[in-house]
Amino acid sequence: MGWIISMIFAVVVCTILFFVGRALHRSGKERRSVAEARDYGYSSLGDAKTMETGGTLLTIGAFVLFFLWVGLHTLISSIHQVPAGHAGVIREFGAIVAQTDDGFQFIPPWRTLESADTRVQTWVFTDDPSNIPAGAKLAGEGLGSFSEETQDVFINATLNIEVSPGDIQELYRNVGRDYFDKLVPTRVRQLFKNETVKFKAVDIAPNREQIRTAVEENLREELSKFSIDVVALLIDNIDFNQPFKDAIEAKQVATQNAQEEAERITQRENEAKQVIAEAEGTKQATITIAEGQAEANRLLDASLTPNVILFQAIQKLADDLDIAILPAGEGVIIDPTTLLTPNTPE
């Protein structure tokens, strides 16, 4: 549009200069003829020649100016630079007619070149725009959703997308350069609502990866129709209303206290079982010892013959006896068997 206006202006200006020059040239030529015929003198003749020459130069200058103006402006208007990671969308009188790659491009001046970003774009849905990462763009407020029991759910998310360079002109032609605002935010919000409503509020955070994956896959399928590829969808934060969070916290505290009490009860039960086990062990040990002693006594009683008793008695007394005087006809001083015979009253 600028080149066309410039060309019209050049034609008008140069045409005016051309006709003015022609008029001066004609007037000067007529004056010179009259001056020569009537002999008005050198001064009048010189003025006429100057006017004639000036008109000629102005006419020539109009042509030179026109070609320089048109040539330089056409050359400047035809050279374009498309940045790396971009594609050029070419318009002719407003209609999209073609596209170019990045780098230097020569486009007819009556056409315009519009640079379209084909790099990965980062868009953030958040209620706190101050925390947007460098290079990211604000897509809108946080994604408000609902749980199965209609509990409010607030989600902050980051979306990475890119446009197919070969199809950028179709996207601009069918949707427009503001394709993101027209296609993406509404779909992202609706898809999150479709997924969070499948879960109870307390189950949304534990299932955030399942929700994220489902939304990402559905969004990729819908945007692929417009040559937009979903590179990644990330859930930055999931939040709930303060009363709900307070109730969850109270429930967690109560659950924790119940678990601690259950652990204390279990510990006391284990301690009681240990005491019982120790007592049972002591009981079994005592019974075992008693049974062993009884068996030993039984065996000992069976083995105590008179000769054995006599031998044991002699062994015990042997160290303390130096001389033993025995009555005539007696073999031992004391009959050891009498020690085993209980005394009975006469």
C-alpha positions as CSV (number, residue, x, y, z in Angstrom):
1,M,0.0,0.0,0.0
2,G,2.8,2.4,0.8
3,W,4.6,1.7,-2.4
4,I,1.4,2.3,-4.4
5,I,0.7,5.7,-2.7
6,S,4.4,6.6,-3.3
7,M,4.0,5.8,-7.0
8,I,0.9,7.9,-7.3
9,F,2.5,10.8,-5.6
10,A,5.6,10.4,-7.8
11,V,3.4,10.5,-10.9
12,V,1.6,13.5,-9.8
13,V,4.7,15.5,-8.8
14,C,6.7,14.5,-11.8
15,T,3.8,15.2,-14.2
16,I,3.4,18.7,-12.7
17,L,7.1,19.4,-13.1
18,F,7.0,18.1,-16.6
19,F,4.1,20.3,-17.7
20,V,5.6,23.3,-15.9
21,G,8.9,22.7,-17.7
22,R,7.2,22.4,-21.0
23,A,5.3,25.6,-20.4
24,L,8.5,27.5,-19.5
25,H,10.3,26.0,-22.5
26,R,7.5,27.1,-24.8
27,S,7.2,30.6,-23.3
28,G,10.9,31.1,-23.4
29,K,11.0,30.0,-27.0
30,E,8.2,32.4,-28.0
31,R,9.9,35.3,-26.2
32,R,13.2,34.5,-27.8
33,S,11.5,34.6,-31.3
34,V,9.8,37.9,-30.6
35,A,13.0,39.4,-29.2
36,E,15.0,38.3,-32.2
37,A,12.4,39.6,-34.6
38,R,12.0,43.0,-33.0
39,D,15.5,43.4,-31.7
40,Y,14.7,44.1,-28.1
41,G,18.2,43.9,-27.1
42,Y,20.6,41.4,-25.5
43,S,18.9,41.5,-22.1
44,S,15.5,40.5,-23.3
45,L,17.0,37.9,-25.5
46,G,19.0,36.5,-22.6
47,D,16.0,36.2,-20.4
48,A,14.1,34.4,-23.0
49,K,16.9,31.9,-23.6
50,T,17.2,31.3,-19.8
51,M,13.5,30.6,-19.5
52,E,13.6,28.3,-22.5
53,T,16.7,26.4,-21.1
54,G,15.1,26.3,-17.6
55,G,12.0,24.8,-19.0
56,T,14.0,22.1,-20.8
57,L,16.0,21.2,-17.8
58,L,12.8,21.1,-15.7
59,T,11.2,18.7,-18.2
60,I,14.3,16.5,-18.2
61,G,14.5,16.7,-14.4
62,A,10.9,15.5,-14.1
63,F,11.7,12.3,-16.1
64,V,14.9,11.7,-14.1
65,L,13.2,12.3,-10.8
66,F,10.4,9.9,-11.7
67,F,12.7,7.1,-12.7
68,L,14.9,7.5,-9.7
69,W,12.0,7.8,-7.4
70,V,10.2,4.7,-8.8
71,G,13.4,2.7,-9.1
72,L,14.8,3.3,-5.7
73,H,11.5,3.0,-3.9
74,T,10.7,-0.2,-5.8
75,L,14.0,-1.7,-5.0
76,I,13.8,-0.8,-1.3
77,S,10.2,-2.0,-1.1
78,S,11.0,-5.4,-2.7
79,I,13.8,-6.5,-0.4
80,H,12.7,-8.2,2.8
81,Q,14.4,-10.0,5.7
82,V,12.5,-12.9,7.3
83,P,14.1,-13.8,10.7
84,A,15.3,-17.3,11.5
85,G,12.5,-19.5,12.9
86,H,9.9,-17.5,11.0
87,A,8.0,-17.9,7.7
88,G,6.9,-15.1,5.5
89,V,3.2,-14.7,4.6
90,I,2.7,-12.8,1.4
91,R,-0.4,-10.7,0.8
92,E,-1.5,-9.0,-2.4
93,F,-4.1,-6.3,-1.8
94,G,-5.0,-8.0,1.5
95,A,-5.4,-11.5,0.2
96,I,-2.8,-14.2,1.2
97,V,-1.3,-15.5,-2.0
98,A,1.9,-17.3,-0.9
99,Q,4.5,-17.8,1.7
100,T,8.3,-17.8,1.9
101,D,11.1,-19.3,4.1
102,D,13.3,-17.3,6.4
103,G,16.3,-15.2,5.1
104,F,16.4,-12.5,2.4
105,Q,13.4,-12.4,0.1
106,F,12.6,-10.4,-3.0
107,I,8.9,-9.6,-3.2
108,P,7.2,-7.4,-5.7
109,P,6.5,-4.0,-4.1
110,W,2.8,-4.2,-4.6
111,R,2.8,-7.2,-2.3
112,T,3.4,-7.1,1.5
113,L,5.3,-9.6,3.6
114,E,4.2,-10.6,7.1
115,S,6.5,-12.5,9.4
116,A,4.9,-15.5,11.2
117,D,6.7,-17.2,14.1
118,T,7.1,-20.9,13.6
119,R,9.3,-21.6,16.6
120,V,8.1,-23.3,19.8
121,Q,5.9,-20.8,21.7
122,T,5.4,-20.9,25.4
123,W,2.0,-19.8,26.8
124,V,1.1,-19.6,30.4
125,F,-2.3,-19.8,32.1
126,T,-1.9,-18.2,35.5
127,D,-3.5,-15.9,38.0
128,D,0.0,-14.4,38.8
129,P,1.4,-12.8,35.7
130,S,4.5,-11.7,37.6
131,N,5.8,-15.2,37.7
132,I,5.8,-15.8,33.9
133,P,9.1,-17.3,32.8
134,A,11.3,-15.3,30.4
135,G,10.2,-15.7,26.8
136,A,6.8,-17.0,27.7
137,K,3.5,-15.2,26.9
138,L,0.4,-14.8,29.1
139,A,-2.4,-16.9,27.6
140,G,-4.9,-15.9,30.2
141,E,-6.0,-16.4,33.8
142,G,-5.8,-19.7,35.7
143,L,-8.0,-22.6,34.4
144,G,-11.1,-22.8,36.6
145,S,-12.6,-26.3,36.7
146,F,-14.8,-28.5,38.9
147,S,-14.5,-31.8,40.6
148,E,-17.1,-34.6,40.6
149,E,-18.8,-33.0,43.6
150,T,-18.7,-29.5,42.0
151,Q,-15.8,-28.4,44.2
152,D,-13.9,-25.5,42.6
153,V,-10.5,-26.4,41.2
154,F,-7.9,-23.9,40.1
155,I,-5.2,-24.9,37.8
156,N,-2.1,-23.0,36.5
157,A,-0.6,-24.6,33.3
158,T,2.1,-24.0,30.7
159,L,1.5,-24.9,27.1
160,N,4.2,-25.3,24.4
161,I,3.0,-25.2,20.8
162,E,4.5,-24.7,17.3
163,V,3.1,-24.1,13.9
164,S,4.0,-26.2,10.8
165,P,6.1,-23.9,8.6
166,G,4.7,-25.4,5.4
167,D,1.1,-24.7,6.4
168,I,1.4,-21.2,7.9
169,Q,-0.4,-19.5,5.0
170,E,-3.4,-21.9,5.3
171,L,-3.6,-21.1,9.1
172,Y,-3.4,-17.4,8.4
173,R,-5.9,-17.6,5.6
174,N,-8.5,-19.8,7.4
175,V,-8.1,-18.5,11.0
176,G,-6.0,-15.4,11.0
177,R,-2.8,-14.1,12.6
178,D,-4.6,-14.2,16.0
179,Y,-5.0,-18.0,15.7
180,F,-3.9,-18.7,19.2
181,D,-6.6,-16.5,20.8
182,K,-9.2,-18.0,18.6
183,L,-8.3,-21.6,18.9
184,V,-6.4,-22.5,22.0
185,P,-7.6,-20.9,25.3
186,T,-11.2,-22.0,25.0
187,R,-10.2,-25.6,24.1
188,V,-7.7,-25.8,27.0
189,R,-10.3,-24.6,29.5
190,Q,-13.0,-27.0,28.3
191,L,-10.7,-30.0,28.1
192,F,-9.5,-29.5,31.7
193,K,-13.1,-29.3,32.9
194,N,-13.9,-32.5,31.0
195,E,-11.2,-34.3,32.9
196,T,-11.3,-32.9,36.5
197,V,-15.1,-33.6,36.7
198,K,-14.3,-37.3,36.6
199,F,-12.6,-37.2,40.0
200,K,-13.5,-36.3,43.5
201,A,-11.7,-33.2,44.8
202,V,-9.3,-35.2,47.0
203,D,-8.4,-37.4,44.1
204,I,-7.5,-34.7,41.6
205,A,-4.0,-33.9,42.9
206,P,-3.0,-37.6,43.1
207,N,-4.2,-38.1,39.5
208,R,-2.8,-34.9,38.1
209,E,-0.6,-36.8,35.6
210,Q,-3.5,-38.7,34.3
211,I,-5.5,-35.5,33.9
212,R,-2.5,-33.8,32.2
213,T,-2.0,-36.6,29.8
214,A,-5.6,-36.8,28.8
215,V,-5.9,-33.0,28.2
216,E,-2.6,-33.0,26.2
217,E,-3.7,-35.8,23.9
218,N,-7.2,-34.4,23.2
219,L,-5.7,-30.9,22.6
220,R,-3.1,-32.3,20.2
221,E,-5.8,-34.1,18.3
222,E,-8.0,-30.9,18.0
223,L,-5.2,-28.5,17.0
224,S,-3.6,-30.8,14.5
225,K,-6.5,-29.9,12.2
226,F,-5.0,-26.4,12.0
227,S,-1.4,-27.5,11.6
228,I,-0.6,-26.6,15.2
229,D,1.4,-29.2,17.1
230,V,1.2,-29.4,20.9
231,V,4.8,-30.0,22.1
232,A,4.0,-30.2,25.8
233,L,1.4,-29.4,28.4
234,L,2.5,-29.0,32.0
235,I,0.4,-28.5,35.1
236,D,2.2,-25.9,37.3
237,N,-0.1,-25.9,40.2
238,I,-3.5,-27.2,41.5
239,D,-5.4,-25.3,44.2
240,F,-8.7,-25.3,45.9
241,N,-10.9,-22.9,47.9
242,Q,-9.6,-22.1,51.4
243,P,-12.5,-23.7,53.3
244,F,-11.9,-26.9,51.4
245,K,-8.2,-26.8,52.1
246,D,-8.9,-26.2,55.8
247,A,-11.2,-29.2,55.9
248,I,-8.6,-31.4,54.2
249,E,-5.9,-30.3,56.6
250,A,-8.2,-31.0,59.6
251,K,-9.0,-34.4,58.3
252,Q,-5.3,-35.1,57.7
253,V,-4.5,-34.1,61.3
254,A,-7.2,-36.3,62.7
255,T,-6.0,-39.2,60.5
256,Q,-2.5,-38.7,61.6
257,N,-3.5,-38.6,65.3
258,A,-5.6,-41.8,64.8
259,Q,-2.6,-43.5,63.2
260,E,-0.3,-42.5,66.0
261,E,-2.8,-43.8,68.6
262,A,-3.1,-47.0,66.7
263,E,0.7,-47.3,66.6
264,R,0.8,-46.8,70.4
265,I,-1.9,-49.5,70.9
266,T,0.0,-51.9,68.7
267,Q,3.2,-51.2,70.6
268,R,1.5,-51.9,73.9
269,E,0.0,-55.1,72.6
270,N,3.4,-56.2,71.3
271,E,5.0,-55.4,74.7
272,A,2.3,-57.5,76.5
273,K,2.8,-60.3,74.0
274,Q,6.5,-60.1,74.8
275,V,5.9,-60.3,78.5
276,I,3.6,-63.3,78.0
277,A,6.2,-65.0,75.8
278,E,8.9,-64.4,78.4
279,A,6.7,-65.9,81.1
280,E,5.8,-68.8,78.9
281,G,9.5,-69.4,78.3
282,T,10.3,-69.3,82.0
283,K,7.5,-71.7,82.7
284,Q,8.7,-74.1,80.0
285,A,12.2,-73.8,81.3
286,T,11.1,-74.6,84.9
287,I,9.1,-77.6,83.7
288,T,12.0,-78.8,81.6
289,I,14.4,-78.5,84.6
290,A,12.0,-80.2,86.9
291,E,11.4,-83.0,84.5
292,G,15.1,-83.4,84.0
293,Q,15.7,-83.5,87.7
294,A,13.0,-86.0,88.2
295,E,14.5,-88.2,85.5
296,A,17.9,-87.9,87.1
297,N,16.5,-88.8,90.5
298,R,14.8,-91.8,89.0
299,L,18.0,-93.0,87.4
300,L,20.0,-92.3,90.5
301,D,17.5,-94.2,92.7
302,A,17.7,-97.1,90.3
303,S,21.5,-97.2,90.5
304,L,21.9,-96.9,94.3
305,T,22.8,-100.5,95.3
306,P,24.3,-101.3,98.8
307,N,27.8,-101.8,97.3
308,V,27.6,-98.4,95.5
309,I,26.5,-96.7,98.7
310,L,29.3,-98.4,100.6
311,F,31.8,-97.3,98.0
312,Q,30.6,-93.7,98.1
313,A,30.7,-93.6,101.9
314,I,34.3,-95.0,101.9
315,Q,35.3,-92.4,99.3
316,K,33.9,-89.6,101.4
317,L,35.5,-90.8,104.7
318,A,38.9,-91.9,103.2
319,D,40.7,-88.6,103.5
320,D,39.8,-88.0,107.2
321,L,40.6,-91.5,108.6
322,D,44.2,-92.4,109.5
323,I,43.5,-95.6,111.7
324,A,40.4,-97.6,111.9
325,I,39.9,-100.2,114.7
326,L,37.2,-102.6,113.9
327,P,35.5,-104.9,116.4
328,A,36.2,-108.6,116.0
329,G,34.0,-110.1,113.4
330,E,32.9,-106.8,111.9
331,G,33.7,-105.8,108.3
332,V,32.9,-102.0,108.6
333,I,32.4,-99.5,111.3
334,I,29.0,-98.4,110.0
335,D,26.7,-100.3,107.8
336,P,25.9,-97.8,104.9
337,T,22.5,-99.4,104.3
338,T,21.3,-98.1,107.6
339,L,21.5,-94.6,106.2
340,L,18.9,-95.5,103.7
341,T,16.5,-97.2,106.1
342,P,14.2,-94.9,107.9
343,N,14.0,-95.1,111.6
344,T,11.0,-96.9,113.0
345,P,9.9,-96.6,116.6
346,E,10.3,-99.7,118.7
